[in-house]
Amino acid sequence: MRDLLSGLPVDEWDAFLDELSPNALLSLPFLFEHWALEGHQLPPAGDWTTWVVLGGRGAGKTRAGSEWVRTQVEGSRPRDPGRSSRVALIGETIDQAREVMVFGQSGIMASSPPDRRPEWQAARKRLVWPNGAIARLFAANDPESLRGPQFDCAWADELAKWPKAQEAWDMLQFALRLGPHPRQVVTTTPRGMPLLQAIIADPRTVVTHAPTAANRMHLAQSFLAHVTEKYGGTRLGRQELEGEMLFDVEGALWNAAMIEAARRPRRVEVERIVVAVDPPVTSGSDADECGIVVAGAAMQGPPQDWQAVVIEDGSLSGASPQAWAERAVALMKKHGANRLVAEVNQGGDLVEKLVRGVDPLVPYRGVRATRGKAARAEPVAALYEQERVSHAAAFPALEAQMLAMTVRGYSGRGSPDRLDALVWALTDLMIDAAAAHRAPPRVRRL
């Protein structure tokens, strides 16, 4: 039907719609099998256990997941039983599962016709369909909540950004034990994480894929034009727009496993916080980004026991010098930072003047690069390898630059300003501070 109707002139479309009964008109939006985007929104045929839907941002992954759950739980009529009756819905957090998978614009409630729409029971965090099927919500950051319940069907959304991905996935596999053939769908923007690679490599897995542009008719054209112009051809763009599964760059200082380890939640009682700035050489809309990263460190015990945490990526694009100076000072106040660290190779004394023009009392340190970017980044990458750095959240743009930094230099497009700011922050907190801690006391001659 979709292929037939999509090519009709407007007057023939109107004529076709005029011939439909009122009930048929009301049903038309919910006939997803006729409107689904080819290639990735409908499950492949075959005796698979896991269906992975890989796609760029806005490619229609959530709608694919919602509609698949509907096909599993609904029968021919509203109260007829479906193939599945006990469903697990797992998002990164309960809030995200509720707001995206249940109540989102492409979520289950919006995708369901009125006579089949489930009831949301907020207190029990579950959906109940007219035929008695039940879907329960779970947070991937609480894998233990999946210990005990059992299901015949599951939908895992944005698995590539789950903070405890392996643990949550393992618990889900043990819970999928009802019915003759439990199945699960994973909808996610791809990242080269080991778990996702292993799921895709499983012979019981089928994969569909689509770029953001495949769903262009439902996206703001200004959005698509902007992100394509800004990120097209970059490593981040290939991942977030094309939906490509990117693997580690040869000779990279960071790999996906190191990034995933940094994202694992851990408690770090920071004693010192810095805001690091890598100013762009030029200003205006075509200028490089201004890298601004906030990081903190717990410095109890000997330096080899110190831990750092990346708190925020506050980098700016196309900002004036005044704008990035104000952002850096604002982040200092927001996080109660002890010092602002800024690279001065290009701006010299002007960088400090800009900062002090915003706040003359800011504790400030200018740093000058005497080695190449890769050489400066290697000691910081070693901290990640030792699992001494954690990330307070996912920082996709920053992490993409990290994965593109190799021993031979930066392999990405443009300048790695976010990464440079990260390197300056962790160098000040962990490397320079540790060197000062180990230095013998200076002898004062009287």
Secondary structure, DSSP 8 states (H G I E B T S, - for coil): -HHHHHTS-HHHHHHHHHTS-HHHHHHGGG-HHHHS-TTTSS--SSS-SEEEEEE-TTSSHHHHHHHHHHHHHB-SSTTSB-S-SEEEEEESSHHHIIIIIISSTTSHHHHS-GGG--EEEGGGTEEE-TTS-EEEEEETT-GGGGSS--BSEEEEESGGG-TTHHHHHHHHHHHB--SSS-EEEEEE-----HHHHHHHHSTTEEEEEE-GGGGGGGS-HHHHHHHHHHHTTSHHHHHHTS-------TTBSS-HHHHHHHHS------SEEEEEEE--SS-STTS--BEEEEEEEE--SSGGG-EEEEEEE--BSS--HHHHHHHHHHHHHHHT-SEEEEE-TTTTHHHHHHHHHH-TT--EEEE---S-HHHHHHHHHHHHHTT-EEESS--HHHHHHHHTEETTEE-SSS--HHHHHHHHHHIIIIIIHHHHHHS-------
